[in-house]
């Protein structure tokens, strides 16, 4: 076992101790600047890149860290932008085996990017259970497809307001009006997407109307299959903040503030 893998294992052992909810002072925060002339082509030339959510350290591993070989193996900078109609998301990904999704695996075991987001700026950031306006979105890194899914299984039935999980069996586009594009780089790829705010609504959940100054709970994760082998047992996953409980506990998320 290499010294690096031993170090990862030791840190993960410490991290197995439950992590309490983040205080507001501890909560990592990024800024999402209002979109201006963004073209969905995989290039980030039109983006303000001053405020990334960086995922690149052993402390950010939330699953199967013994298989992670460092930032050159898998790391990412996430960005958000916005306008009145759409949320924009971008990622600058370093990966040694990019776009390696395998259809026969569960969606949370495929190469993917994950967005955790609340569309309610008045929601208590220290809530420990998902509410009506909390969503987990998957973007599956399958070259040429980039399937999407929305997981609402962790939302109590009475709070779902008939907005249930979509696309969790894979092979679907669960976000109406969503578009994305990829640009390959020497170290991985850059990716950008447009997601209408209406994707987080239905006839019982109003469409969020964003405004400069709003702060939303948010988090990001990346899942990396190091080699394309069906039946892979260990698939590393890293998150911007929190631990594996981010899938059920929004108090472990960070925040994004909308700005002009």
C-alpha positions as CSV (number, residue, x, y, z in Angstrom):
1,X,0.0,0.0,0.0
2,X,1.5,3.4,-1.0
3,X,2.1,6.1,1.6
4,X,-0.6,8.3,-0.2
5,X,-3.2,5.6,0.1
6,X,-2.3,5.0,3.8
7,X,-2.7,8.7,4.4
8,X,-6.1,8.8,2.8
9,X,-7.2,5.8,4.8
10,X,-6.1,7.4,8.1
11,X,-7.9,10.6,7.3
12,X,-11.1,8.8,6.3
13,X,-11.0,6.9,9.6
14,X,-11.1,10.2,11.4
15,X,-13.8,11.5,9.2
16,X,-16.1,8.5,10.1
17,X,-16.9,10.4,13.3
18,X,-20.2,12.2,12.6
19,X,-19.8,15.8,11.6
20,X,-22.3,18.2,13.2
21,X,-24.2,20.8,11.2
22,X,-22.1,23.7,10.0
23,X,-22.5,27.0,11.7
24,X,-23.2,30.0,9.5
25,X,-19.7,31.2,10.2
26,X,-18.2,27.9,9.0
27,X,-20.4,27.5,5.9
28,X,-18.4,27.9,2.7
29,X,-19.9,30.4,0.3
30,X,-19.4,31.2,-3.4
31,X,-20.8,34.1,-5.4
32,X,-22.9,33.5,-8.6
33,X,-22.6,36.5,-10.9
34,X,-25.4,37.4,-13.2
35,X,-25.0,35.8,-16.6
36,X,-24.0,38.0,-19.5
37,X,-23.7,36.6,-23.0
38,X,-23.1,33.0,-21.9
39,X,-23.0,30.6,-24.9
40,X,-23.4,26.9,-24.1
41,X,-20.3,25.6,-26.0
42,X,-18.2,24.0,-23.2
43,X,-15.9,27.0,-23.1
44,X,-15.9,29.2,-20.1
45,X,-14.7,32.4,-21.9
46,X,-17.9,34.4,-20.9
47,X,-17.8,33.3,-17.3
48,X,-16.7,35.3,-14.2
49,X,-14.4,32.7,-12.7
50,X,-13.6,34.7,-9.5
51,X,-15.6,32.5,-7.1
52,X,-15.2,28.7,-7.6
53,X,-16.3,25.9,-5.4
54,X,-13.0,23.9,-5.3
55,X,-13.0,20.2,-4.8
56,X,-9.4,18.9,-4.7
57,X,-8.4,17.6,-1.3
58,X,-8.5,14.4,0.7
59,X,-10.6,16.0,3.3
60,X,-13.4,16.3,0.7
61,X,-13.7,12.6,0.1
62,X,-17.1,11.2,1.1
63,X,-16.8,7.7,-0.3
64,X,-14.2,5.1,-1.3
65,X,-11.2,7.4,-0.7
66,X,-8.7,4.5,-0.9
67,X,-9.3,4.5,-4.7
68,X,-8.6,8.3,-5.1
69,X,-5.1,9.0,-6.3
70,X,-5.0,12.7,-5.8
71,X,-6.0,15.9,-7.6
72,X,-4.6,14.8,-11.0
73,X,-6.9,11.7,-10.7
74,X,-10.0,13.7,-10.0
75,X,-10.7,17.3,-8.9
76,X,-12.9,20.1,-10.1
77,X,-13.8,23.7,-9.8
78,X,-17.6,24.4,-9.9
79,X,-19.2,27.7,-10.9
80,X,-22.8,29.0,-10.9
81,X,-24.3,31.9,-12.7
82,X,-27.9,33.1,-13.1
83,X,-30.5,35.2,-14.8
84,X,-34.2,35.6,-14.2
85,X,-35.1,32.5,-16.3
86,X,-32.1,30.2,-15.9
87,X,-29.5,28.7,-13.6
88,X,-26.1,28.2,-15.3
89,X,-23.6,25.7,-14.0
90,X,-20.0,25.1,-15.1
91,X,-17.2,22.8,-14.1
92,X,-13.5,22.7,-14.9
93,X,-12.7,19.1,-14.3
94,X,-9.3,17.4,-13.9
95,X,-9.7,13.7,-14.6
96,X,-7.3,11.0,-15.8
97,X,-10.2,8.9,-17.3
98,X,-12.9,11.4,-18.3
99,X,-16.4,10.7,-19.4
100,X,-16.4,7.1,-18.2
101,X,-20.0,6.5,-17.2
102,X,-21.2,2.8,-17.4
103,X,-24.9,2.4,-18.0
104,X,-25.3,-0.8,-16.1
105,X,-24.2,0.8,-12.8
106,X,-26.5,2.7,-10.4
107,X,-26.7,6.3,-11.3
108,X,-24.7,7.3,-8.1
109,X,-22.0,4.9,-9.1
110,X,-21.5,6.3,-12.6
111,X,-19.1,9.1,-13.5
112,X,-21.2,12.1,-12.6
113,X,-21.5,15.7,-11.4
114,X,-24.0,16.4,-8.6
115,X,-25.7,19.6,-7.7
116,X,-27.5,20.0,-4.4
117,X,-29.6,23.2,-4.4
118,X,-32.4,24.9,-2.5
119,X,-34.6,27.4,-4.5
120,X,-35.9,28.9,-1.2
121,X,-33.7,31.8,0.0
122,X,-35.7,31.9,3.2
123,X,-35.1,28.3,4.1
124,X,-33.3,27.7,7.4
125,X,-29.7,26.9,6.5
126,X,-29.4,24.7,9.6
127,X,-32.3,22.4,8.7
128,X,-31.3,18.8,9.0
129,X,-33.9,17.4,6.6
130,X,-34.8,18.2,3.0
131,X,-37.7,20.5,2.4
132,X,-40.0,21.1,-0.5
133,X,-37.5,23.3,-2.4
134,X,-34.5,21.1,-1.9
135,X,-33.2,19.1,-4.9
136,X,-30.4,16.7,-5.8
137,X,-29.5,16.8,-9.5
138,X,-27.3,14.3,-11.3
139,X,-25.4,15.0,-14.5
140,X,-24.1,11.7,-15.9
141,X,-20.7,12.0,-17.6
142,X,-21.5,9.8,-20.6
143,X,-19.9,11.3,-23.7
144,X,-22.5,12.4,-26.1
145,X,-25.5,12.0,-23.8
146,X,-25.1,13.6,-20.4
147,X,-28.3,12.1,-19.0
148,X,-29.8,13.9,-16.0
149,X,-31.8,12.8,-13.0
150,X,-33.4,14.5,-10.0
151,X,-33.5,12.6,-6.6
152,X,-36.3,13.5,-4.3
153,X,-36.4,10.2,-2.4
154,X,-35.1,11.9,0.8
155,X,-37.9,14.5,0.9
156,X,-40.8,13.5,3.1
157,X,-43.8,12.5,1.1
158,X,-46.0,15.3,2.5
159,X,-43.3,17.9,1.5
160,X,-42.7,16.7,-2.0
161,X,-45.7,18.5,-3.4
162,X,-46.0,15.8,-6.1
163,X,-42.5,16.6,-7.3
164,X,-41.0,13.1,-7.2
165,X,-37.7,11.6,-8.4
166,X,-37.1,11.6,-12.1
167,X,-34.5,9.7,-14.2
168,X,-33.0,7.7,-11.4
169,X,-32.9,4.5,-13.5
170,X,-30.6,6.3,-15.9
171,X,-30.9,6.9,-19.6
172,X,-33.2,9.9,-19.3
173,X,-33.2,13.7,-19.6
174,X,-35.1,14.7,-16.5
175,X,-34.7,18.5,-17.0
176,X,-36.9,20.1,-19.6
177,X,-35.0,22.9,-21.5
178,X,-31.6,21.7,-20.1
179,X,-28.6,22.0,-22.5
180,X,-24.9,21.3,-21.9
181,X,-21.7,21.2,-23.8
182,X,-18.1,19.9,-23.2
183,X,-14.7,21.0,-24.3
184,X,-11.9,18.5,-23.8
185,X,-8.6,19.8,-22.3
186,X,-5.2,18.4,-21.7
187,X,-6.1,17.6,-18.1
188,X,-9.7,16.6,-18.5
189,X,-12.6,18.8,-19.7
190,X,-14.7,21.9,-19.1
191,X,-18.4,21.6,-19.0
192,X,-21.3,24.1,-18.9
193,X,-25.0,23.8,-18.7
194,X,-28.2,25.9,-18.7
195,X,-31.0,24.8,-16.4
196,X,-34.3,26.7,-16.5
197,X,-35.5,27.6,-13.0
198,X,-38.8,26.1,-14.0
199,X,-37.1,22.6,-13.7
200,X,-37.4,23.0,-10.0
201,X,-41.1,23.7,-10.0
202,X,-44.5,22.2,-10.8
203,X,-48.1,23.2,-10.4
204,X,-47.7,23.1,-6.6
205,X,-44.1,24.5,-6.3
206,X,-43.8,28.0,-7.8
207,X,-40.9,28.9,-10.1
208,X,-38.2,30.6,-8.1
209,X,-37.6,34.2,-9.1
210,X,-34.0,35.0,-8.4
211,X,-32.7,38.4,-7.3
212,X,-29.3,39.8,-6.5
213,X,-28.6,39.5,-2.8
214,X,-30.4,36.1,-2.5
215,X,-28.5,33.4,-0.7
216,X,-29.3,29.8,-1.4
217,X,-28.1,26.6,0.2
218,X,-26.0,24.6,-2.3
219,X,-23.4,21.9,-2.6
220,X,-21.5,20.0,-5.3
221,X,-20.0,16.5,-5.7
222,X,-18.1,14.5,-8.3
223,X,-18.1,10.8,-8.8
224,X,-15.1,9.1,-10.6
225,X,-14.8,5.7,-12.0
226,X,-11.0,5.2,-12.4
227,X,-11.4,2.4,-14.9
228,X,-14.3,1.3,-17.1
229,X,-15.0,-2.0,-15.5
230,X,-18.6,-3.2,-15.0
231,X,-19.1,-4.3,-11.4
232,X,-16.7,-1.8,-10.0
233,X,-17.0,-2.0,-6.2
234,X,-15.1,1.1,-5.2
235,X,-16.0,4.4,-6.8
236,X,-14.5,7.5,-5.2
237,X,-16.8,10.5,-4.6
238,X,-15.7,14.0,-3.4
239,X,-17.9,16.9,-2.3
240,X,-17.3,20.6,-1.8
241,X,-18.4,20.5,1.8
242,X,-19.8,18.0,4.3
243,X,-19.7,14.2,4.4
244,X,-21.8,11.4,2.9
245,X,-24.8,12.7,5.0
246,X,-25.2,15.6,2.5
247,X,-27.5,13.3,0.6
248,X,-30.1,13.7,3.5
249,X,-28.9,16.7,5.5
250,X,-28.8,20.2,4.0
251,X,-27.2,21.7,7.1
252,X,-23.9,20.2,5.7
253,X,-24.2,22.1,2.5
254,X,-22.5,25.4,1.6
255,X,-24.2,28.5,0.1
256,X,-24.2,30.7,-3.0
257,X,-25.0,34.4,-3.0
258,X,-26.4,35.9,-6.2
259,X,-24.8,39.1,-7.4
260,X,-25.0,41.4,-10.4
